[in-house]
Amino acid sequence: MSKIGVFLAEGFEEIEGLTVVDILRRANIETVTIAIGGKRQVMGSHGIHVVADCVYEDMAFEELTGIVLPGGMPGTTHLKEHAGVVARVQEFARAGKLVAAICAAPSVLGFAGVLEGKCATCYPGFEDQMNGAEPKDDGVVCDGNIITGRGMGAAIPFALALTAYLTSREEAEEIGRSIQYTGALYE
């Protein structure tokens, strides 16, 4: 059974973080929000307050089968500055566990050194921070256990790509239909 952790740092992009949580939970994938910064209440980049399920220091990371990094500013900067987040990205990537990031957050994967030889996408202007990656302009790029999304407008297909990776294409398509999503399904 999959259990996914979604990191939430002050200034995270609300749509990117919460869309992932919503869609994965619709697919009955256990999903936990993990606050960075020592307190469960986190404010997104547009002033929306969210109460995370736990703080980083209390998370049993060995229980997780994957991690997701939403973008947004300054949320992405806070993720990159958090040594524990960077170490977890490296650890999960090495172990072949799911590592996913959207918008500016693929730059954290580049900083962590896990994009070498991988195809990836990011918010325009962050390509030079995806060290070792082959940048793509696609909305969502899946390369093995690394899934990246271009930005807020790709939040639904990004979350559905995670669903397909963790369950099946059929399950992701069913979730897409149930929410009236009519775009392409990436995998």
Accessible surface in RSA format (square Angstrom, percent):
REM  Atomic radii and reference values for relative SASA: ProtOr
REM  Chains: A
REM  Algorithm: Lee & Richards
REM  Probe-radius: 1.40
REM  Slices: 20
REM RES _ NUM      All-atoms   Total-Side   Main-Chain    Non-polar    All polar
REM                ABS   REL    ABS   REL    ABS   REL    ABS   REL    ABS   REL
RES MET A   1   190.20  98.5 108.81  72.0  81.39 193.8  88.99  75.7 101.21 134.1
RES SER A   2    25.25  21.3  19.57  26.1   5.69  13.1   3.75   8.0  21.50  30.1
RES LYS A   3    38.18  18.6  38.18  23.4   0.00   0.0  14.32  12.9  23.86  25.4
RES ILE A   4     0.00   0.0   0.00   0.0   0.00   0.0   0.00   0.0   0.00   0.0
RES GLY A   5     0.00   0.0   0.00   N/A   0.00   0.0   0.00   0.0   0.00   0.0
RES VAL A   6     0.00   0.0   0.00   0.0   0.00   0.0   0.00   0.0   0.00   0.0
RES PHE A   7     0.30   0.1   0.00   0.0   0.30   0.8   0.00   0.0   0.30   0.9
RES LEU A   8     0.00   0.0   0.00   0.0   0.00   0.0   0.00   0.0   0.00   0.0
RES ALA A   9     1.20   1.1   0.56   0.9   0.64   1.5   0.56   0.8   0.64   1.7
RES GLU A  10    59.04  33.9  58.03  43.9   1.01   2.4  39.51  76.4  19.54  16.0
RES GLY A  11     5.88   7.3   0.00   N/A   5.88   7.3   4.15  11.4   1.73   3.9
RES PHE A  12     1.76   0.9   1.76   1.1   0.00   0.0   1.76   1.1   0.00   0.0
RES GLU A  13    18.00  10.3  18.00  13.6   0.00   0.0   1.08   2.1  16.92  13.8
RES GLU A  14     7.30   4.2   7.11   5.4   0.19   0.5   6.25  12.1   1.05   0.9
RES ILE A  15    85.11  48.4  81.29  60.6   3.83   9.2  85.11  61.3   0.00   0.0
RES GLU A  16     0.52   0.3   0.40   0.3   0.13   0.3   0.00   0.0   0.52   0.4
RES GLY A  17     0.00   0.0   0.00   N/A   0.00   0.0   0.00   0.0   0.00   0.0
RES LEU A  18    62.67  34.9  59.96  42.9   2.71   6.8  60.30  42.3   2.37   6.4
RES THR A  19    25.02  17.8  20.15  20.4   4.88  11.6  10.10  13.6  14.93  22.6
RES VAL A  20     0.03   0.0   0.03   0.0   0.00   0.0   0.03   0.0   0.00   0.0
RES VAL A  21    12.04   7.9  12.04  10.9   0.00   0.0  12.04  10.5   0.00   0.0
RES ASP A  22    65.82  46.1  57.66  57.4   8.15  19.3  25.08  59.0  40.73  40.6
RES ILE A  23     3.86   2.2   3.86   2.9   0.00   0.0   3.86   2.8   0.00   0.0
RES LEU A  24     0.03   0.0   0.03   0.0   0.00   0.0   0.03   0.0   0.00   0.0
RES ARG A  25   111.37  46.8  98.75  50.3  12.62  30.0  45.04  61.5  66.33  40.2
RES ARG A  26   123.59  51.9  98.96  50.4  24.62  58.6  32.70  44.7  90.89  55.1
RES ALA A  27     7.91   7.3   0.00   0.0   7.91  18.0   0.00   0.0   7.91  21.0
RES ASN A  28   122.35  84.4 106.05 102.5  16.30  39.3  32.15  77.4  90.20  87.2
RES ILE A  29     8.01   4.6   4.91   3.7   3.10   7.5   6.76   4.9   1.25   3.4
RES GLU A  30    86.42  49.6  76.65  58.0   9.78  23.3  33.05  63.9  53.38  43.6
RES THR A  31     7.46   5.3   0.00   0.0   7.46  17.8   0.00   0.0   7.46  11.3
RES VAL A  32    19.09  12.6  18.95  17.2   0.14   0.3  19.09  16.6   0.00   0.0
RES THR A  33     7.78   5.5   7.78   7.9   0.00   0.0   5.45   7.3   2.33   3.5
RES ILE A  34     0.00   0.0   0.00   0.0   0.00   0.0   0.00   0.0   0.00   0.0
RES ALA A  35     0.00   0.0   0.00   0.0   0.00   0.0   0.00   0.0   0.00   0.0
RES ILE A  36    12.47   7.1   6.98   5.2   5.49  13.2   6.98   5.0   5.49  14.9
RES GLY A  37    62.12  76.6   0.00   N/A  62.12  76.6  36.44 100.0  25.68  57.5
RES GLY A  38    50.38  62.1   0.00   N/A  50.38  62.1  22.78  62.5  27.60  61.8
RES LYS A  39   124.83  60.9 120.34  73.8   4.49  10.7  74.53  67.1  50.30  53.6
RES ARG A  40   118.87  49.9 113.86  58.0   5.00  11.9  38.18  52.2  80.68  48.9
RES GLN A  41    84.66  47.3  81.34  59.4   3.32   7.9  21.86  46.5  62.80  47.6
RES VAL A  42     1.50   1.0   1.31   1.2   0.20   0.5   1.50   1.3   0.00   0.0
RES MET A  43    76.05  39.4  74.59  49.4   1.46   3.5  59.42  50.5  16.63  22.0
RES GLY A  44     5.27   6.5   0.00   N/A   5.27   6.5   0.00   0.0   5.27  11.8
RES SER A  45    40.50  34.2   8.44  11.3  32.06  73.8  12.14  25.9  28.36  39.7
RES HIS A  46   125.33  68.5  95.20  66.2  30.14  77.1  70.13  72.3  55.20  64.2
RES GLY A  47    43.37  53.5   0.00   N/A  43.37  53.5  20.05  55.0  23.32  52.2
RES ILE A  48    90.61  51.6  87.01  64.8   3.59   8.7  90.61  65.2   0.00   0.0
RES HIS A  49   104.84  57.3  79.31  55.1  25.53  65.3  58.95  60.8  45.88  53.4
RES VAL A  50    21.34  14.0  17.38  15.7   3.96   9.6  21.34  18.5   0.00   0.0
RES VAL A  51    93.28  61.4  70.77  64.1  22.51  54.2  70.77  61.5  22.51  61.0
RES ALA A  52     0.02   0.0   0.00   0.0   0.02   0.0   0.02   0.0   0.00   0.0
RES ASP A  53    66.42  46.5  45.26  45.1  21.16  50.0  15.75  37.1  50.67  50.5
RES CYS A  54    20.73  15.7  19.55  21.8   1.18   2.8  19.06  48.3   1.67   1.8
RES VAL A  55    17.75  11.7  17.72  16.0   0.03   0.1  17.72  15.4   0.03   0.1
RES TYR A  56    27.50  12.8  26.00  14.8   1.50   3.9  21.92  16.5   5.58   6.9
RES GLU A  57   115.96  66.6  81.85  61.9  34.10  81.2  63.45 122.7  52.50  42.9
RES ASP A  58   112.26  78.6  79.67  79.3  32.59  77.1  25.89  60.9  86.37  86.1
RES MET A  59    22.97  11.9   7.52   5.0  15.45  36.8   5.46   4.6  17.51  23.2
RES ALA A  60    33.59  30.9  24.74  38.2   8.85  20.1  31.58  44.5   2.01   5.3
RES PHE A  61     4.70   2.4   3.13   1.9   1.57   4.1   3.13   1.9   1.57   4.5
RES GLU A  62   140.20  80.5 113.38  85.8  26.82  63.9  68.23 132.0  71.96  58.8
RES GLU A  63    91.59  52.6  71.21  53.9  20.38  48.5  34.65  67.0  56.93  46.5
RES LEU A  64     1.29   0.7   0.00   0.0   1.29   3.2   0.00   0.0   1.29   3.5
RES THR A  65    51.54  36.7  47.11  47.8   4.42  10.5  47.21  63.4   4.33   6.5
RES GLY A  66     0.00   0.0   0.00   N/A   0.00   0.0   0.00   0.0   0.00   0.0
RES ILE A  67     0.00   0.0   0.00   0.0   0.00   0.0   0.00   0.0   0.00   0.0
RES VAL A  68     0.13   0.1   0.13   0.1   0.00   0.0   0.13   0.1   0.00   0.0
RES LEU A  69     0.00   0.0   0.00   0.0   0.00   0.0   0.00   0.0   0.00   0.0
RES PRO A  70     0.57   0.4   0.22   0.2   0.35   1.3   0.26   0.2   0.32   2.0
RES GLY A  71     0.00   0.0   0.00   N/A   0.00   0.0   0.00   0.0   0.00   0.0
RES GLY A  72     8.05   9.9   0.00   N/A   8.05   9.9   7.97  21.9   0.08   0.2
RES MET A  73    90.66  46.9  74.73  49.5  15.93  37.9  70.37  59.8  20.28  26.9
RES PRO A  74    68.31  49.8  67.92  61.9   0.39   1.4  68.27  56.4   0.04   0.2
RES GLY A  75     0.45   0.6   0.00   N/A   0.45   0.6   0.45   1.2   0.00   0.0
RES THR A  76     1.45   1.0   1.45   1.5   0.00   0.0   1.45   1.9   0.00   0.0
RES THR A  77    53.41  38.0  51.06  51.8   2.35   5.6  37.34  50.1  16.07  24.3
RES HIS A  78    67.77  37.0  63.42  44.1   4.35  11.1  48.09  49.6  19.67  22.9
RES LEU A  79     1.75   1.0   1.75   1.3   0.00   0.0   1.75   1.2   0.00   0.0
RES LYS A  80    49.45  24.1  44.46  27.3   4.99  11.9  25.92  23.3  23.53  25.1
RES GLU A  81   125.31  71.9  90.47  68.4  34.84  83.0  46.99  90.9  78.32  63.9
RES HIS A  82    39.22  21.4  32.90  22.9   6.32  16.2  31.32  32.3   7.90   9.2
RES ALA A  83    83.37  76.7  68.91 106.3  14.47  32.9  75.55 106.4   7.83  20.7
RES GLY A  84    17.72  21.9   0.00   N/A  17.72  21.9  13.87  38.1   3.85   8.6
RES VAL A  85     0.00   0.0   0.00   0.0   0.00   0.0   0.00   0.0   0.00   0.0
RES VAL A  86    17.09  11.2  17.09  15.5   0.00   0.0  17.09  14.9   0.00   0.0
RES ALA A  87    49.81  45.8  46.49  71.7   3.32   7.5  47.50  66.9   2.31   6.1
RES ARG A  88    63.66  26.7  63.66  32.4   0.00   0.0   2.15   2.9  61.50  37.3
RES VAL A  89     0.00   0.0   0.00   0.0   0.00   0.0   0.00   0.0   0.00   0.0
RES GLN A  90    60.73  34.0  60.04  43.9   0.69   1.6   7.24  15.4  53.48  40.6
RES GLU A  91    64.97  37.3  63.36  47.9   1.61   3.8  28.36  54.9  36.61  29.9
RES PHE A  92     0.27   0.1   0.18   0.1   0.08   0.2   0.27   0.2   0.00   0.0
RES ALA A  93    22.39  20.6   9.39  14.5  13.00  29.6   9.76  13.8  12.62  33.4
RES ARG A  94   188.15  79.0 149.04  76.0  39.11  93.1  81.97 112.0 106.18  64.4
RES ALA A  95    68.44  62.9  28.53  44.0  39.92  90.8  41.92  59.0  26.53  70.3
RES GLY A  96    45.86  56.6   0.00   N/A  45.86  56.6  26.70  73.3  19.16  42.9
RES LYS A  97    58.87  28.7  53.91  33.1   4.96  11.8  43.93  39.5  14.94  15.9
RES LEU A  98     1.87   1.0   0.57   0.4   1.30   3.3   0.57   0.4   1.30   3.5
RES VAL A  99     0.00   0.0   0.00   0.0   0.00   0.0   0.00   0.0   0.00   0.0
RES ALA A 100     0.00   0.0   0.00   0.0   0.00   0.0   0.00   0.0   0.00   0.0
RES ALA A 101     0.00   0.0   0.00   0.0   0.00   0.0   0.00   0.0   0.00   0.0
RES ILE A 102     0.06   0.0   0.06   0.0   0.00   0.0   0.06   0.0   0.00   0.0
RES CYS A 103    15.76  11.9  15.76  17.6   0.00   0.0   0.00   0.0  15.76  17.0
RES ALA A 104     2.86   2.6   2.86   4.4   0.00   0.0   2.86   4.0   0.00   0.0
RES ALA A 105     0.00   0.0   0.00   0.0   0.00   0.0   0.00   0.0   0.00   0.0
RES PRO A 106     0.00   0.0   0.00   0.0   0.00   0.0   0.00   0.0   0.00   0.0
RES SER A 107     0.36   0.3   0.17   0.2   0.19   0.4   0.00   0.0   0.36   0.5
RES VAL A 108     0.00   0.0   0.00   0.0   0.00   0.0   0.00   0.0   0.00   0.0
RES LEU A 109     0.00   0.0   0.00   0.0   0.00   0.0   0.00   0.0   0.00   0.0
RES GLY A 110     0.99   1.2   0.00   N/A   0.99   1.2   0.00   0.0   0.99   2.2
RES PHE A 111   117.47  58.8  95.21  59.0  22.26  57.9  96.63  58.6  20.84  59.6
RES ALA A 112     7.18   6.6   0.00   0.0   7.18  16.3   0.69   1.0   6.49  17.2
RES GLY A 113    49.91  61.6   0.00   N/A  49.91  61.6  27.12  74.4  22.79  51.1
RES VAL A 114    23.02  15.1   9.12   8.3  13.90  33.5  15.87  13.8   7.15  19.4
RES LEU A 115     0.00   0.0   0.00   0.0   0.00   0.0   0.00   0.0   0.00   0.0
RES GLU A 116   134.68  77.3 116.86  88.4  17.82  42.4  55.89 108.1  78.79  64.3
RES GLY A 117    68.11  84.0   0.00   N/A  68.11  84.0  37.95 104.1  30.16  67.5
RES LYS A 118    48.80  23.8  48.79  29.9   0.01   0.0  26.62  24.0  22.18  23.6
RES CYS A 119    34.82  26.3  34.44  38.4   0.38   0.9   5.68  14.4  29.14  31.4
RES ALA A 120     0.00   0.0   0.00   0.0   0.00   0.0   0.00   0.0   0.00   0.0
RES THR A 121     0.34   0.2   0.00   0.0   0.34   0.8   0.34   0.5   0.00   0.0
RES CYS A 122     0.56   0.4   0.04   0.0   0.52   1.2   0.00   0.0   0.56   0.6
RES TYR A 123   111.06  51.9 111.06  63.2   0.00   0.0  62.33  46.8  48.72  60.1
RES PRO A 124    67.48  49.2  57.10  52.1  10.37  37.7  57.50  47.5   9.97  62.0
RES GLY A 125    59.94  73.9   0.00   N/A  59.94  73.9  36.07  99.0  23.87  53.5
RES PHE A 126    36.90  18.5  36.90  22.9   0.00   0.0  36.90  22.4   0.00   0.0
RES GLU A 127    59.83  34.4  53.12  40.2   6.71  16.0  33.65  65.1  26.19  21.4
RES ASP A 128   120.17  84.2  86.61  86.2  33.56  79.4  51.18 120.5  68.99  68.8
RES GLN A 129    65.74  36.8  61.13  44.7   4.61  11.0  26.51  56.4  39.22  29.7
RES MET A 130     4.37   2.3   0.17   0.1   4.21  10.0   0.64   0.5   3.74   4.9
RES ASN A 131    83.62  57.7  74.95  72.4   8.67  20.9  30.66  73.8  52.96  51.2
RES GLY A 132    37.69  46.5   0.00   N/A  37.69  46.5  16.52  45.3  21.16  47.4
RES ALA A 133    17.01  15.6   0.00   0.0  17.01  38.7   0.32   0.5  16.69  44.2
RES GLU A 134    92.58  53.2  88.07  66.6   4.52  10.8  36.29  70.2  56.29  46.0
RES PRO A 135    68.30  49.8  50.33  45.9  17.97  65.3  50.55  41.7  17.75 110.3
RES LYS A 136    72.58  35.4  66.55  40.8   6.03  14.4  31.93  28.7  40.65  43.3
RES ASP A 137   117.32  82.2  98.40  97.9  18.92  44.7  31.59  74.3  85.73  85.5
RES ASP A 138    75.22  52.7  68.87  68.5   6.35  15.0  10.88  25.6  64.33  64.2
RES GLY A 139    19.89  24.5   0.00   N/A  19.89  24.5  14.11  38.7   5.79  13.0
RES VAL A 140     4.58   3.0   0.00   0.0   4.58  11.0   0.00   0.0   4.58  12.4
RES VAL A 141    12.47   8.2   8.92   8.1   3.55   8.5  12.23  10.6   0.24   0.7
RES CYS A 142    40.76  30.8  12.21  13.6  28.54  67.1  10.55  26.7  30.20  32.6
RES ASP A 143    39.19  27.5  35.57  35.4   3.63   8.6   8.24  19.4  30.96  30.9
RES GLY A 144    53.88  66.5   0.00   N/A  53.88  66.5  36.98 101.5  16.91  37.9
RES ASN A 145    22.03  15.2  18.71  18.1   3.32   8.0   5.79  13.9  16.24  15.7
RES ILE A 146     1.81   1.0   1.50   1.1   0.31   0.7   1.50   1.1   0.31   0.8
RES ILE A 147     0.88   0.5   0.88   0.7   0.00   0.0   0.88   0.6   0.00   0.0
RES THR A 148     0.31   0.2   0.31   0.3   0.00   0.0   0.07   0.1   0.24   0.4
RES GLY A 149     0.00   0.0   0.00   N/A   0.00   0.0   0.00   0.0   0.00   0.0
RES ARG A 150    57.04  24.0  56.88  29.0   0.17   0.4  20.84  28.5  36.20  21.9
RES GLY A 151     8.16  10.1   0.00   N/A   8.16  10.1   7.63  20.9   0.54   1.2
RES MET A 152    95.04  49.2  86.65  57.3   8.39  20.0  81.19  69.0  13.85  18.3
RES GLY A 153    79.89  98.5   0.00   N/A  79.89  98.5  45.16 123.9  34.73  77.8
RES ALA A 154    10.51   9.7   6.56  10.1   3.95   9.0   8.79  12.4   1.72   4.6
RES ALA A 155     2.03   1.9   1.82   2.8   0.21   0.5   1.82   2.6   0.20   0.5
RES ILE A 156    65.95  37.5  64.88  48.3   1.06   2.6  64.88  46.7   1.06   2.9
RES PRO A 157    12.17   8.9  12.17  11.1   0.00   0.0  12.17  10.1   0.00   0.0
RES PHE A 158     0.04   0.0   0.04   0.0   0.00   0.0   0.04   0.0   0.00   0.0
RES ALA A 159     0.00   0.0   0.00   0.0   0.00   0.0   0.00   0.0   0.00   0.0
RES LEU A 160     1.23   0.7   1.23   0.9   0.00   0.0   1.23   0.9   0.00   0.0
RES ALA A 161     0.38   0.4   0.00   0.0   0.38   0.9   0.00   0.0   0.38   1.0
RES LEU A 162     0.03   0.0   0.03   0.0   0.00   0.0   0.03   0.0   0.00   0.0
RES THR A 163     0.00   0.0   0.00   0.0   0.00   0.0   0.00   0.0   0.00   0.0
RES ALA A 164    11.01  10.1   1.12   1.7   9.90  22.5   1.38   1.9   9.63  25.5
RES TYR A 165    96.12  44.9  64.67  36.8  31.45  81.8  56.30  42.3  39.82  49.1
RES LEU A 166    33.30  18.5   7.90   5.6  25.41  63.9  10.67   7.5  22.64  60.9
RES THR A 167    62.63  44.5  27.01  27.4  35.63  84.9  34.60  46.5  28.03  42.4
RES SER A 168    42.02  35.5  35.88  47.9   6.14  14.1  32.85  70.0   9.17  12.8
RES ARG A 169    92.32  38.8  87.09  44.4   5.22  12.4  31.36  42.9  60.96  36.9
RES GLU A 170   118.69  68.1 115.25  87.2   3.45   8.2  63.88 123.6  54.82  44.8
RES GLU A 171    56.89  32.7  53.37  40.4   3.51   8.4  12.44  24.1  44.44  36.3
RES ALA A 172     0.00   0.0   0.00   0.0   0.00   0.0   0.00   0.0   0.00   0.0
RES GLU A 173    58.31  33.5  51.65  39.1   6.65  15.8  18.83  36.4  39.47  32.2
RES GLU A 174    86.14  49.5  86.14  65.2   0.00   0.0  37.60  72.7  48.54  39.6
RES ILE A 175    11.77   6.7  11.72   8.7   0.04   0.1  11.77   8.5   0.00   0.0
RES GLY A 176     3.52   4.3   0.00   N/A   3.52   4.3   3.52   9.7   0.00   0.0
RES ARG A 177   142.31  59.8 133.15  67.9   9.16  21.8  75.22 102.8  67.09  40.7
RES SER A 178    67.70  57.2  33.33  44.5  34.37  79.2  40.84  87.0  26.85  37.6
RES ILE A 179    46.32  26.4  19.30  14.4  27.02  65.1  26.09  18.8  20.23  54.9
RES GLN A 180   144.48  80.8 126.19  92.2  18.29  43.5  55.93 119.0  88.55  67.2
RES TYR A 181    51.66  24.1  32.98  18.8  18.68  48.6  32.33  24.3  19.33  23.8
RES THR A 182   136.02  96.7  98.99 100.4  37.02  88.2  72.66  97.6  63.35  95.8
RES GLY A 183    44.18  54.5   0.00   N/A  44.18  54.5  26.35  72.3  17.83  39.9
RES ALA A 184    64.82  59.6  46.23  71.3  18.59  42.3  56.49  79.6   8.33  22.1
RES LEU A 185    31.61  17.6  11.32   8.1  20.29  51.0  11.32   8.0  20.29  54.6
RES TYR A 186    68.74  32.1  65.26  37.1   3.48   9.1  38.17  28.7  30.57  37.7
RES GLU A 187   112.65  64.7  66.06  50.0  46.60 110.9  45.54  88.1  67.11  54.8
END  Absolute sums over single chains surface
CHAIN  1 A     7814.1       5842.3       1971.7       4141.7       3672.4
END  Absolute sums over all chains
TOTAL          7814.1       5842.3       1971.7       4141.7       3672.4
